[in-house]
Amino acid sequence: MTYNTISYIIYTIITIYITVVVGYKCYKSGYYYVLSIFIDEEISQAINKILLLGYYLTNIGYVITIISTWKTINSFNEMINELSLRIASIVFILAAMHYMNMIVLAFWRKTSISKK
């Protein structure tokens, strides 16, 4: 097995874990926040599911794109360096997406409260 193959396997396992665990936690905890904005349980559940689906699709697309752009890895140190960089980038992007969603929902909540 080459270093690239080992890197792909490790990267895939870690990103699947991050995607599933973080997505599920945000889905479960975010429901109550979305419910406080939209009041209606059915609409809140539907929006929460759409957010989860968008999260999964974005992660899958990003992981596939990143794997396709990897250079050839020739040593163990290069493998660790490449994995660290790629995993850090996906965590950073997920954090940015989370904060963007929170800002949009907070703005939406603020405008819906001011209309009442």
ABEGO torsion letter per residue (X at the ends): XBAAAAAAAAAAAAAAAAAAAAAAAAAAAAAAAAAAAAGBAAAAAAAAAAAAAAAAAAAAAAAAAAAAABBBBABAAAAAAAAAAAAAAAAAAAAAAAAAAAAAAAAAAAAAAAAX
